[in-house]
Structure formats: C-alpha cells, structure tokens
Amino acid sequence: MDYYNHFGITNSDIQIVIAEALSRGGDYCDIYFQHKISNSIGLEDKSVNRAYSNVDFGVGIRVLKGDQTGYSFTEEMTVKAMKSAAKTAANIAKDSRTIPPQQLKVHSGPDYYPVQTRWEDVSVDQKIPLLHLINEKVFAKDQRIIKSNIMFSDETSYIFLATSEGKIISDYQPMGSVYVTATAEQNGRREQNYANLAGRKGIEFLTAAAIDKLATDAVQKTVELFEAEKPRAGEMEVVLAAGSSGILLHEAIGHGMEADFNRKGTSIFADKMNKPVAEKFVSILDDGTNPGYRGSINVDDEGNDTEKTFLIKDGILRSYMHDRISARFYKVKPTGNGRRQSFRYAPLPRMRNTYMLPGPHKKEEIIRSVKNGLYAESFTNGQVFIGAGDFTFYVKFGYMIEDGKLTKPVKDVNIIGNGPEVLKNIIMVADDFIMDEGGWTCGKDGQGVPVSLGLPTVKVSRITVGGKS
C-alpha cells in the first residue's frame, strides 16, 4: 500500500508542515493522517430496512511543549491547509528556540490483524444473506421468540503518521461486528437480551460456528430472564463469571491505572507503584498484541509500538498505561497506550485489551466455597468515579449461590462498591480465563475507542448488592 499516494502527500510536504508546527518552539510534533470507511446494515422484522455508509478523511496535527498540547485538524489535504492547522497547534509554544525536523524513516512492525478479504472488497450482497441466516437461526432456537434485530457493521481505517523525530508509520486497521437482539414472549410477558461479536478481522470471522453461537447466545440470554427475579439486597460474596464480567475490571480498576489520572494525582493508584494492591495470584495486563481482538493495535496513535503491559504482577502494581506525555513525566518508555478516536482528537492514555490472568483455583471450587452470594454472569452498563474508584454496575443476569450451589436466577441487579477495595477483596481466581469477543467501546474525555476485556471466574469477598429490601 502506497500511503503517500493514498493521502496525496510527499516527504517534502510533511517536512514543511513539521517545520511550521515547531516554528514557535514546540518540543515535538506529529501529523496523523486518517481515511476511515464505515458501513452498517440492519435487519428488523425479518427485513433488511436500513443501511449507512460514511467516509472520514483528514489530518490532525499535535504540538507538545512540556506537558501542554496544542492541537488542530483539517479535512483538506493541501500543504496550505495543513500549514494553517500546524500554525494553530504551534501556538501552545512561545519560544525563539526551534528544533529542526529529522530525516524521515519508515518504521515497520508486526501485524496482529491480517485479513483474508478486505472489507472494501465485500459487497452488500455478500452481507445480506448472513443477516437473514442469523435471523432464521434466532427464530428456530425457541418458539417464544417474536422479534429479532440484527446490525452488521464493518470499518476500515488507513493510518499514516509522521513525527518530528523522523518516524513514518502506517497501519491498515479492519473491524467487523455483529449485534443481535432477541425479544421473547411468554404468558403475556416480554423479555429482551442480546449477543454480539466483534474483532479486527475480515468477513471470514463470521464462520458457521460463530453465526450459530450468536443466535444461541442471544436466545438463551433472553429466555432465561423469564425465570429470573430480583434478589434480596445486602452485602455478600460475589462471584464474577469468566468473560464479560471483565467490564468491571476495565471500568472500576483499569481507568485508575491510566497514567494521566496518576500524573495529575486524581487516581487512587497514584501512590501505589511497586506496592501490593491485590493477592499474589492476581495479575492484570493491558495488551495490544492479541491477534484479531477489538482492542488490539499494531502501533498506537502516537507511533509507539504496542506491547503486553503488566499493570499488576503477582499482586504488585508494576506499571501505568502511558502515552508520550506521561512516559516523559515518569521517565519511562511509552507502553503503546496513546490512542485517539480519530484525526479530530489528540491522543490520551487509553486501554486496549485489559484482562486478568488465570489463577490457581477451579470454578467449581469457587462456587462451592460460597455460603450465600451472587454469581454475576452478564453486565450491561455502569458508572465509575475514576479518582476514588467508586462504582455502580448493572447486572443483567446471574444466579444466587446458596450453600455452594447455583440456585435461582436473578436479573436487574445493581452492585455497588469501590474498585481498589474489590481488587484487595479478590480471594479466589479460577483457571478458566475467557476473553470476551463482544463489541466494547471505551469512553473517555468525549472520545470512544474500541477495546476488549476478559476475566477468569473470580470470587470477591464482599460487594453491596442492590435488590429487594
């Protein structure tokens, strides 16, 4: 792929824009070109009834002076427009000293998401039969199903990045996702739930097995709600199911380990580096190298190589998630966590694939150890206060645990607690790790980026569970 021709630029153009960006004395600048093609097609009431396409094309220019950021962008790919944007970004600095741009050299790295067929080469006619097939399978799984909604989305992003340190980086970033909602009716009562599948993959990710699992999961998650009720409220032991329960790990703990919150002293983890924060069998990573997962990246949006970053290793806090600014502040190298939603935004420290490693226990052993508690199987949303780590999460479905056995199903449960306290109160971790392959998007400072998350079965000694009084 010739990215210079793709964006209609030359090395000379880039050097001119970098010189303008550094003309007021900035320490560093980068130029982030992006061409993103997005498509979605939806099926409702057994008919394909909506389709959308969008093309985004532009360049963002960032200038750093110490820990201050100047940023501007333009959708016009001319030297004149880029120089104008660079001049705006340069205003963060007011220094007569200027740093000359370096000779540009191409930086290459691994490819964690090769595709067999690029989404640009997949026609709508190839997608529509897949939607109908999923829909047919949903209705065939259970006679109580009365409605199915399916949304199929694909995205291709061409990234080209140049830095004042002389790096040239390019990346082709695919993304595919399918979201299936099922509605069922029983004795005049209706329930609804969903299943989804996403990843940095081409259309080949929708295998026959994947399609059947999507339909099965959507239907099973829906019809099991008919038997569920709200539990009695109170503080109790909580077992987090393997897989999507990782959303609690992501929100209540992961955000607090993003380096900007710690650099500014707003995270409760700001003074915990190299100190024990969990039991010795707890290890948590943020990883950009998992092949094909939604949060994986070959290179971050500052041009840093992605990596596998141990946030907590054997119970000890070992690293924050760093972008260029925080890495300079802490005198460490960036971890490849500088991410942005698009060329319209400056990068921030963000998660990629955040997960806990397997532990020494068995799932059955964990459940047997609980006298009276909650088994939280699926989450839908939550709210977290990053500084203190306080959270409220909504558990869509789970089970009560009574005398070491899963008993009655429960739904619509709030769990309330504090992320760092939950971390300390993890007393058992199973060996059944699952990375959830759903379409998670993480929001921060008005930006959304794709992420993945995962967890083995985990026992927390106490969390407040909302329910019937």
N, C-alpha and C positions, 0 to 999 in steps of 0.2 A: 504494500500500500504506500503510495507516494503522498504523504501528508502535506508536503509543501504545495503540490498542485491541488490537492483536495481543498485547502484553505486559500489558495491563490496568493501565497507569500514566498519570500526568499529570505536567505540568511541576512542579506543586506537590509531588508525591511525590518527584520527583528532587531538587528543591532541599532538601527535608527530609533526605534521605539524604546529600547532599553536605555539608550543614551538620554532620551527625553525624560524617562521615568526617574533616572538618577541625577538629573540636572540640578536639583535643589539640595543635594547632599544626602540622599537616602542611602542606607546601608546595603540594601538588596532589593531586587525586584524580580517578579516572574510574570510571564504572559501566558494565559490559559485560554487556548482555542478549543471550542466545542461545537460539534454538529450532532444533534440528537434527533432521531426519528422515532416517534412513538405511535403505536396503533392499538386500538382496542375494539372488540366486537362483542356484543352481548346478546344473550338469548333469554327470553321470558315468555311464559305461557306457550312453550313448545315452538316458538318462532323467533328467528333472528330479527330483532327490531331496532338495533342501534349499532352504529359503527363510527369511530372517530379516528382521525389521524392528525398528527401535529409535527411540525419541523421547527427546531430551535437551532439558531446559528449565530455565533457571536464570539467575542473575546473579552476576557476580564484581565485587568492589569493591576497588580498589587505592588505597593512600595512599603518597605519596612524601615522604620527608624527607631532603633531600640525595640521596645515592646509596643510601639504605636504602628497602626496600619492605615495606609491610605489606599483607597480602592475606587476603581471606576471601570465601566464596561461600555462596550458599543456593539451594536448588531451590524455595523457597516465595516466590512473588511478592507478598508483602504488605509494606506500609510497616513494620510491626513487625519482620518477619524481616530486611528489608533494613537497617533501623536497627541491629539487633543485629550483623549482619555488618559494617556500617560501623564500629561501635564497636570490634570486634575488630581490624579493619585499622588503625584510628586509633591503636592502642597503640604503633605504631612511633615516634610523636612524643610528647614531653612538654614542651610549651611553652604558656605562657599566651597568646601571641600567636596569633590566628586570622585566616585570610583569608576574607572574605565570598565566597559563591558569586556568580558573574557571571550576568547575564541570559542565558538560553538562546536560541541562534540556530541554525537548521538550516544545516548545511554540505553543499553538493552538489558532485558531481564527475562525471567521465566513467564510462562503463560499458564495461568491457573484456570482458564475457561476457554479452551479450544472448542469450536463448534463444527459440526459436520456440514450444516447448511445455515448460511447467514439469514437472519430474519428478512433482510431486504429482498431475498430471493424466494420468499414464501408468499404465495398469493392468498387472497381472501378465500378463494375456492378450496384451498387446502385446509383452512381453519374451520370453516362452517361444518363439514362432516364430523369433526372432532366434538364440537359443541352439541350436535344432535346425538352423537353416540353417548356422551356423558349424560345428557338429559334422559335418554332411553334407559340407561342403567339406573339412574336415580329412581325413576318410577317403577322399575322392575324389582327393586330391592325390598319394597314394602308397600302393601296396598293402602296404607294410610297416607301416603304422600299425595298431596293435592297440588303442589306448586314447586317449580324449580327455576331458579335464576342462575345463569352462568355468565361470567365475564372473563374473556380471554384477552390478555394484554401482552404485547411484545415491545421491546425497546432496543435500539442500537445507538451507542454513543461513541463517536470518534473524538479522541482527546489528543491534543498536541500541546506540549508545554515547553517553554523556553525560559531559562533563568539567567540572571546576570552573572552567575558563577560558571556559565558556559555549558550547562546541561541542555540537551534536546531529548525529550521523552515523548513517546506516542503510545497510545493504547486503544484497542478496539474492545468495547465493553458491551456484551449482549445481555439481555434479560428477558425471561419469559415467565408468565404467571397465569394461573387459572384459579378463579374463585367460584365456588359452588355453594349456593344457599338452597336448603330444602325446607319446605313447610309441610307439616303433617297435621291431620285432624283425627281426633278420637273422642267419641261421645260429646260432640259439640265443642270440644276444647282444642285449641291450636297451639302448636309449638314450632319453633324455628331455630335452626342452627346452621353451621357452615363448615366447610373444609376448603383448604387451599394448598397450592403447590407452586413454588417459585424457585428460580435459580438463574445463575449466569450461564445459560445453556441455550442451544438452538431448539428447534421444534422436535428434535429427537428425544427430548426429555419426556414427552407425552407418549410413553410406551403403553401397550395394552394393560400391563400390570398397574402402571401409575393411574390410568384412567379409571380402572376398576376400584382402586383404593380410594380415589377421590369420591366416587359415588358412594361407596360403602361407608366411608367415614362421615360424609355429610348426612346420610340417612340414619346411621347408628347414633350419632351425636344428637339428632333431632328426636327420634322416637324414645330414647332413654329418658328424656325430660318428662314424659308422661308419668313416670313412676317417682319422680323426684319431688322433694318438698324442702322447705327451709328448716335448718337445724336449730337447736336451742343455742342461744348466744352465750358467750363467755370465753375466758382464756383457756386454751387447750393445746395439746400437742398437735402439730400439723405435719403431714407427710406431703411433700411436693412430688407429683408424678414426674417420671422421666419425660423429657422433651419440651413441650411448650411452656411448662412451668418456669423455664429459663427466663421468661419475661420478667419475673420478679427479680431474678439475679441481674438482668440487664438494667432495669429501671431503678431498683432500690439500692443497688450496690455499684453497678458499672459506671453510672454517670458520676458518682462521687470519686471515681478514680481517673476521670478525665483531667488532664494536667492544668487546664486553665482555671478550673474551680479551686485547685490546690494552690496554684501560684498566687491567686488572689485571696487565699485564706478562707474561702467560703465553704469548702468541703470539710466534713468531719474527719476525713482521712489526711488532712494537710500536715499533721504532726505525727503520722503513724508509720512513715517509711522505715523499713527494716525492723519493724516491731511485730509481735504476734497479734493477729486480728481474728484468727479462727483456729480450730483444732488442726493438729498436724496432718490429718488425712484430707484437708481441704486445699485444693489447688485450682486456681481460676486463671484462664487465659483470655486474651483478646487476640484473634488470629486472622490474618488476611490471606493465608495460604491454602485454605481448604478448597480443593478443586470443585468448581461449579456452584458453590454456595452463594446465596444472595449478597452476603456481606463481603465476599472475597474481592480483592483488588490486586492487580499486578504491581501497581505503583500508586501511591497516594496522590492527592490533588495538589501537592507541592513538589512532586517529582521524587519523593523518597521511596526507596524500595519497601515493599510491605514485608512483614515478618510475623513470627509467632512470639507474642509478648506475654510472659508470665507476670500477671498482676499480683497474684498471691501464689506462693510456692511453699508447700508443706506448712501452711498456716501463717506464713510471714509475708507482709506486704513488701513486694520487691520492685515494683515499677508503676508509674502512672502511664497513661496514654498520651504521648507527646506529639505536638506539631513542631514546627521550626522555632516559634517564639518561646514556647515553654522549655524546649530542649536547650536552648541557649541560656535561659534563666537558671535551669538546674544543672547546667554544664554536663549534659549527656547527649547522646545522639538521638535524633528523631526516631520514633518507633513505627513510622508509616501510618499514623492516625490523623494526618491533616486532610480533612475531607470537606467537600462543599456540595451543595445541591446542584449548582450549575455555574456557568460562567458569570452569572449576575451576583455571585456571592464570594466573599473571601473565605478561605478555609479555616476550620476550627478543629480542635481535638475531638474526634468522634470515634465511636465504637465501630467494629467490623463484624466478626463472628465472636460472640462472647459466650464462654461456656465453662462449666466445671468438669474437671477430670473425674473418671470413675474412682470409687473408694473401696474400702475393704469389706463392706457388708453385702448382704443379699437383700433383694426387695422383700422376700417373704419373711426374712428375719426382722426387717424394719417394721413391717405391719404387725407381726406377732408381738413386738415389744410395746405396742401402744394399747393402753387400757381404755382410754376414751379420747378420741380425737377426730380430726378431719383429714380425709385423703382428697387433696385438691388436684383435679385432673385437667381442667381446661380453664383458661383465663380469657377475658375479653378486653378489659381496659383497666386503667388505674391512674392514680395521681401521686406524684412524688415531689417532696420538697428537697432539692439537691443538698443544700447546706447541712441540715440536720439529718437527712436521710429518712424522715418520716414518710410513710406511705399508706395509701388505701388502695386495695385491689379488689376487683370484682371477679369472683369465681363463678363461671357459668355452670359448671357441673363437677360433681365429686361424689364421695361416699363418706358416711360416718364409719369410724373404726371403733368397734366395741369388743373388748376382751380379745384383742389380737386378730379380729376378723373384719373384713369389709362387709357392712350390712346395708342399711337403707341408703338409696341415692339421694343426693341433695343438690339444690340449684340456687342461683341468685343469692350468693353468699358474699359478704364483704369480709376481707381480712385486713386488719389494721395493725401496724407495727412500725419498727424502725430498722432500716437496712443494716447498719453496723451491728445492732443488737441481734438481729436474725442471724447474721454471719457468725457471731460469737455463740449463738444457741443452736447451731447445726451440730448435732451429736451423733448422727449416723449418715453415711454416704454409701450408696449401693454401687455395684459394678455393672449397671445396666444402662450406661450413658446413651442418650439419643439426641442427635442434633435435629431440631425442628426445621422442616423444609417449607414452612409457610411464608407468606409474603409480608414480612415485617418491615416497617418503615419507622425510623427513629427521628423524632423531632427535637430540635434544639435551636434557640435563638431565631425562630422563624424558618429554619431550614430543615428539610427532610432528606435523609439518605437511607438507602437500602441496607439492612442488617440481617444477620441470622443469630440464633441463640440456641442453647441446649443445656441439658442437665441430666444427671442420673437421678434415681429416686433418692430423696433427701428427707431426713427427719429433723424438724425444728422443735426444740423442747417446749416452746410456748409462743403462741401468737393469739391476739384477740380476734375472735370470730364473731361477726355480726349475724344475727338471725332472730328467732322468736324469743321474746323475753320470758 
